[in-house]
């Protein structure tokens, strides 16, 4: 696009202000309380808000990679909410692709590459880290961005990961807990039991033709990339992932993953 010289300053200021606003929205989403909250979709992200402002209704659809938010228009048409906002929001005209999304910005600031993957009815953002590992972009942002806290999956409408979605489908509540090496997602079941959400997801999908393990759980992917074998252990607190190293040693898969990725996620 060719921009007149006397408009450059105004456009730069406009982009900066928009980015600050959207980054604030992203951090707010990550700092919500652990308990589920009702009627949050329209307050969660700009695309949901824009849909409602245009007289539409935010609708969730389950896909292979999780849930995706759609905007149901007054004539009954369903359009992926981010696509709808980007096509009609004037500010998008002046934005580079991906810069409106705080998770995309954070991914690139950490040296990663932000990529979109096609689902059945839309796209999901992933961050490809420097070691080649791919993680869901919003999950990576909320787990590592300064000031982020526990996140309820209702807030990340259209950006949820399969483990969190599955947890809630089973009547559980997805929560994030701070641990020594970072944040970990847990599924709090109806009886109060808490299990690591990816372990819970993988345990109930072991019979699938193409298990989600290698695609869904970064710690499992990393374990196998190092030549190890990913296993699921069980103790009094529930299930947990283990990586069996080449020498036969068993280590907690997430501890192993985070210990080897400290320099990538905490710069």
C-alpha positions in Angstrom: 0.0 0.0 0.0 1.3 3.5 -0.9 0.9 5.9 2.0 1.3 9.7 1.6 4.3 11.1 3.5 2.2 13.5 5.7 0.0 10.5 6.8 2.9 8.3 8.2 3.0 9.8 11.6 -0.8 9.5 12.1 -0.8 5.9 10.9 2.1 4.9 13.2 0.4 6.5 16.2 -2.9 4.8 15.2 -1.3 1.4 15.0 0.5 1.9 18.3 -2.6 2.8 20.2 -4.6 -0.1 18.7 -1.8 -2.6 19.6 -1.7 -1.3 23.2 -5.5 -1.7 23.4 -5.5 -5.3 22.1 -2.5 -6.3 24.2 -4.5 -5.1 27.3 -7.4 -7.2 26.2 -5.1 -10.2 25.9 -3.6 -9.7 29.4 -7.1 -9.2 30.9 -8.2 -12.5 29.4 -5.2 -14.3 31.1 -5.9 -12.7 34.5 -9.4 -13.9 35.0 -10.4 -15.9 38.1 -10.2 -19.7 38.0 -14.0 -20.1 38.4 -16.2 -20.3 35.2 -17.9 -17.1 34.4 -21.3 -16.7 32.6 -21.9 -14.5 29.6 -18.2 -13.8 29.0 -17.9 -14.5 25.2 -18.8 -10.9 24.2 -16.4 -9.5 26.8 -13.5 -11.8 26.0 -11.9 -10.7 22.8 -12.4 -7.9 20.2 -13.9 -10.3 17.6 -16.7 -11.4 19.9 -17.4 -7.8 20.9 -17.4 -6.7 17.3 -19.9 -9.4 16.4 -22.3 -8.4 19.1 -22.0 -4.7 18.3 -23.1 -5.5 14.7 -26.2 -7.2 16.0 -24.8 -10.7 15.7 -24.7 -13.6 18.1 -21.5 -15.4 19.1 -21.8 -19.2 18.6 -19.3 -21.9 19.5 -18.6 -24.8 17.3 -16.5 -27.9 18.2 -13.7 -28.8 15.7 -10.9 -31.3 15.7 -8.5 -28.8 17.3 -10.9 -27.4 19.9 -13.6 -24.7 19.8 -13.9 -21.9 17.3 -16.1 -18.8 17.7 -18.5 -17.8 14.9 -20.7 -14.8 14.4 -24.3 -15.6 13.6 -25.7 -12.7 11.5 -29.3 -11.5 11.4 -29.8 -13.4 8.1 -28.7 -16.7 9.7 -25.3 -16.8 8.1 -22.3 -18.1 10.2 -18.9 -16.4 9.7 -15.8 -17.1 11.8 -15.7 -14.1 14.2 -12.1 -13.0 13.6 -12.6 -13.2 9.8 -15.8 -11.1 10.2 -14.1 -8.5 12.3 -11.1 -8.2 10.0 -13.2 -7.9 6.9 -15.4 -5.1 8.3 -13.2 -3.3 10.9 -11.6 -0.3 9.3 -8.6 -0.4 11.5 -7.6 -3.8 10.1 -6.8 -2.1 6.7 -3.7 -0.5 8.2 -2.5 -3.5 10.3 0.2 -6.1 9.3 -1.2 -9.6 9.6 -0.9 -11.1 13.0 0.1 -7.8 14.8 -3.5 -7.3 16.1 -3.2 -10.5 18.2 -1.2 -10.1 21.4 -0.4 -13.8 21.4 1.1 -13.5 17.9 3.2 -10.5 19.0 4.4 -12.3 22.1 5.4 -15.4 20.1 7.5 -13.3 17.7 9.1 -11.4 20.6 10.3 -14.7 22.0 12.0 -15.6 18.7 9.2 -17.8 17.5 7.1 -17.8 14.3 3.4 -17.3 14.4 1.5 -19.6 12.0 -2.1 -20.3 11.3 -3.4 -23.8 10.8 -6.6 -24.6 9.1 -9.4 -26.3 11.0 -12.7 -27.5 9.5 -14.3 -24.1 9.8 -11.5 -21.7 10.5 -8.0 -21.2 11.6 -6.1 -21.6 14.9 -2.9 -19.8 15.8 0.2 -21.6 16.8 3.7 -20.5 17.9 6.6 -22.4 16.4 9.4 -22.1 18.9 13.1 -21.9 18.0 13.5 -25.7 18.6 10.7 -26.4 16.1 8.1 -27.2 18.8 4.6 -25.9 18.0 2.4 -24.8 20.8 -1.1 -23.1 20.7 -0.3 -19.4 20.7 -2.8 -18.2 23.3 -1.8 -20.9 25.7 1.9 -20.0 25.3 1.1 -16.3 25.8 -0.9 -16.9 29.0 1.6 -19.3 30.4 4.6 -17.0 29.9 3.6 -13.4 29.4 4.6 -11.2 32.3 1.6 -10.5 34.6 -0.6 -13.3 33.3 -2.5 -15.3 35.9 -5.0 -18.1 35.9 -7.2 -18.3 32.8 -10.7 -19.6 32.4 -11.3 -21.2 29.0 -14.6 -19.3 28.6 -12.5 -16.1 28.2 -10.5 -17.5 25.3 -13.5 -18.2 23.2 -12.4 -19.4 19.7 -8.9 -19.9 21.0 -9.2 -22.8 23.4 -7.1 -26.0 23.3 -8.5 -29.5 23.0 -7.5 -30.5 26.5 -9.3 -27.6 28.1 -12.4 -28.1 25.9 -12.5 -31.8 26.7 -12.1 -31.1 30.5 -15.2 -28.8 30.4 -17.1 -31.2 28.2 -16.7 -33.8 31.0 -18.2 -31.4 33.6 -14.8 -30.2 34.9 -13.3 -26.8 35.2 -10.0 -25.9 33.5 -7.6 -23.9 35.7 -4.0 -22.8 35.5 -1.6 -23.2 38.5 1.7 -21.6 39.1 4.5 -24.1 39.7 8.2 -23.8 40.2 9.1 -23.8 36.5 6.0 -22.1 35.1 2.3 -22.6 34.7 0.4 -25.9 34.2 -3.2 -26.5 33.2 -5.3 -28.7 35.4 -8.8 -30.1 35.1 -10.8 -29.9 38.3 -13.4 -32.7 38.1 -16.9 -32.7 39.6 -15.7 -34.6 42.7 -12.9 -32.0 43.3 -10.1 -34.1 42.0 -7.5 -32.3 40.0 -5.6 -33.9 37.1 -3.2 -32.4 34.6 -5.5 -31.6 31.7 -3.4 -33.0 28.9 -2.9 -36.3 30.7 -6.7 -36.4 31.3 -7.3 -35.7 27.6 -4.7 -38.2 26.3 -5.9 -41.0 28.6 -9.4 -40.8 27.1 -8.2 -40.6 23.5 -5.7 -43.5 23.5 -8.1 -45.5 21.2 -8.2 -42.8 18.5 -6.8 -43.7 15.1 -4.5 -40.7 15.2 -3.8 -39.9 18.9 -3.5 -36.3 19.7 -0.5 -36.8 21.9 2.2 -35.8 19.5 0.1 -32.9 18.3 -1.4 -31.7 21.5 1.1 -32.0 24.3 4.4 -30.2 23.8 6.0 -32.2 26.6 5.2 -35.5 24.9 6.5 -34.2 21.6 9.7 -33.0 23.2 10.2 -36.3 25.0 9.9 -38.3 21.8 12.1 -35.8 19.9 14.9 -36.5 22.4 14.6 -40.2 21.8 12.5 -40.9 24.9 9.2 -42.7 25.3 6.2 -40.8 26.6 4.3 -42.7 29.3 1.3 -41.9 31.6 1.9 -42.6 35.3 -0.7 -42.6 38.1 -0.5 -41.7 41.8 -2.8 -40.7 44.6 -3.3 -37.2 43.1 -4.2 -38.5 39.6 -2.4 -39.1 36.4 0.8 -37.4 35.1 3.1 -37.6 32.1 6.5 -39.3 32.2 9.4 -39.4 29.8 11.4 -42.6 29.8 14.9 -41.5 28.7 17.4 -43.5 26.7 19.1 -44.7 29.9 15.8 -45.9 31.4 15.4 -43.0 33.8 11.8 -41.8 34.3 11.2 -38.1 34.7 8.1 -35.9 34.8 7.5 -34.9 31.2 6.5 -31.3 31.9 9.4 -30.8 34.3 11.8 -32.2 31.7 10.2 -30.0 29.0 10.3 -26.7 31.0 13.9 -27.4 32.3 15.1 -27.6 28.7 13.1 -24.6 27.5 13.8 -22.0 30.1 15.9 -19.9 27.8 13.1 -20.0 25.1 10.3 -18.9 27.3 11.9 -16.6 29.8 14.1 -14.1 28.0 
